[in-house]
Amino acid sequence: MMRERTEAFRLSRSLQTHITSPLPPHLSPHALLLTHHFPMPAIEVAAGIIFRHGKLLITQRHADAHLGGLWEFPGGKREPNESFEECLVRELREELGIEVSIGPLIETVTQPYPEKTVHLQFYQCWWKEHEPRPLGCTALCWVTAAELTNYQFPAADAGLLERLVTNPDLWRCR
């Protein structure tokens, strides 16, 4: 009986490496699957720190999305074989209808959440053309450094927010 339960549990090579002894009689194979933690791959995201006339563009996440209702720096998930810069240009066109000039990478953050890990790359950008529209977000606004503290952002943005509030050089036009 114990041998049959152990054999029935050989679902994949990765799972096999985590099972080193037969299952106790009270534990079903499904219980082990539900309680065993498997690391999830990181989601890669490019985000723009977009400036225009001394203000910074921020967007609000949809209420039903992960971290819904919080404000963020616009951007999105990187597609396979796409650079972070290409991702950012595509996402800003799709979600806001704008064109930007991509500048330097100013911050990289890896943020673990219970359901996923997010790897973010933040690029300094300058607005070039088209008025932004909330095509892929609930709302958007242009804010000053002093106004940033009036908005709630995800924990992953805390270090960057501190830099933006205390470092006026990041706000200077090229």
C-alpha positions in Angstrom: 0.0 0.0 0.0 2.8 2.5 1.0 4.7 1.6 -2.2 1.6 2.3 -4.4 1.1 5.7 -2.8 4.7 6.6 -3.4 4.6 5.5 -7.0 1.4 7.4 -7.6 3.1 10.5 -6.4 5.8 10.5 -9.1 4.2 13.4 -11.0 7.3 15.1 -12.3 11.1 15.1 -12.0 11.1 18.4 -10.0 8.6 17.0 -7.6 10.5 13.7 -7.2 13.5 15.5 -5.9 11.4 16.9 -3.0 10.0 13.5 -2.0 12.6 11.5 0.0 10.4 9.1 2.0 7.1 7.3 1.6 4.0 9.3 2.5 2.4 8.9 5.9 -1.0 7.0 5.6 -3.0 10.1 6.5 -1.5 12.3 3.8 -2.9 12.2 0.2 -0.8 13.2 -2.8 -3.1 16.2 -3.4 -2.4 17.5 0.1 1.4 17.5 -0.6 0.8 19.4 -3.9 -1.3 22.0 -2.1 1.2 22.6 0.7 4.4 22.3 -1.1 5.9 25.6 -2.3 7.4 25.8 -5.8 9.3 28.9 -6.7 7.5 30.9 -9.4 9.5 32.6 -12.3 9.8 36.3 -12.0 7.6 38.5 -14.2 9.8 41.1 -15.9 8.4 44.6 -16.1 9.7 47.9 -17.7 8.4 51.1 -16.3 8.9 54.7 -17.4 9.7 57.7 -15.2 8.2 60.1 -17.7 8.7 63.8 -17.4 7.1 66.8 -19.2 7.4 70.5 -18.2 8.7 69.7 -14.7 6.0 67.1 -13.9 6.0 63.3 -13.7 3.4 61.0 -15.2 1.8 58.5 -12.9 -1.1 56.0 -13.5 -3.6 54.2 -11.3 -4.0 50.5 -11.5 -7.5 48.9 -12.2 -9.2 48.0 -8.9 -9.5 44.3 -9.9 -5.8 44.0 -10.9 -2.9 42.8 -8.7 -2.2 45.8 -6.3 -5.5 47.3 -7.6 -6.2 51.0 -7.0 -2.5 51.9 -6.3 -0.6 54.4 -8.3 2.4 53.4 -10.4 4.9 54.4 -13.0 3.5 53.4 -16.4 4.8 50.4 -18.2 4.2 46.7 -18.4 5.3 43.1 -18.9 8.2 42.3 -21.2 7.4 39.8 -24.0 9.8 37.0 -24.9 12.7 38.3 -27.1 11.9 41.9 -26.4 14.3 44.3 -24.7 13.1 46.3 -21.7 13.4 49.5 -23.8 11.3 47.9 -26.6 8.8 46.7 -24.0 8.4 50.2 -22.5 7.9 51.9 -25.9 5.2 49.3 -26.8 3.5 49.4 -23.4 3.3 53.2 -23.4 1.8 53.3 -26.9 -0.8 50.6 -25.9 -1.7 51.8 -22.4 -1.4 55.6 -22.8 -1.2 56.3 -26.6 2.0 58.3 -26.1 5.5 58.4 -27.7 8.5 58.9 -25.4 12.3 59.2 -25.6 13.8 56.4 -23.5 16.7 57.5 -21.3 19.0 55.7 -18.8 18.0 52.9 -16.5 17.7 54.6 -13.1 16.5 51.7 -10.8 16.2 48.0 -10.8 14.0 46.3 -8.2 13.0 42.7 -7.5 9.9 42.5 -5.4 8.5 39.2 -4.1 4.8 38.9 -3.5 2.9 35.8 -2.1 1.6 34.9 -5.6 4.5 36.1 -7.8 7.9 37.8 -8.0 8.2 41.0 -10.1 11.5 42.2 -11.5 11.2 45.9 -12.4 13.4 48.1 -14.5 12.7 51.8 -14.3 13.9 54.1 -17.1 14.0 57.8 -17.2 11.9 59.0 -20.1 10.8 62.2 -21.7 7.4 62.7 -23.3 7.6 63.4 -27.1 4.1 63.5 -28.5 0.4 62.7 -28.1 -1.6 63.6 -25.0 -1.7 60.6 -22.7 -5.1 58.8 -22.3 -6.0 56.2 -19.8 -6.3 53.3 -22.3 -4.9 50.6 -20.0 -5.3 52.2 -16.5 -8.1 53.8 -14.4 -6.6 57.3 -14.2 -3.4 59.3 -14.9 -2.0 62.5 -13.8 1.1 64.7 -14.0 2.5 65.5 -10.6 5.4 67.5 -9.0 7.9 66.0 -6.6 6.0 67.5 -3.6 2.7 65.9 -4.8 4.1 62.4 -5.0 3.5 61.8 -1.3 -0.2 62.3 -1.8 -0.5 59.0 -3.8 -0.3 55.4 -2.6 2.3 53.2 -4.6 3.3 49.6 -4.3 6.1 48.7 -1.9 8.4 48.0 -4.7 8.4 51.7 -5.7 9.5 53.0 -2.2 13.2 53.5 -2.9 12.6 55.1 -6.2 9.9 57.4 -4.8 12.4 58.5 -2.1 15.0 59.3 -4.8 12.4 61.3 -6.9 11.4 63.4 -3.9 14.9 64.2 -2.7 16.9 64.4 -6.0 15.9 67.3 -8.2 18.5 66.3 -10.8 16.2 63.4 -11.9 13.6 66.0 -12.9 15.8 68.1 -15.2 15.2 68.1 -18.9 17.9 66.8 -21.2 
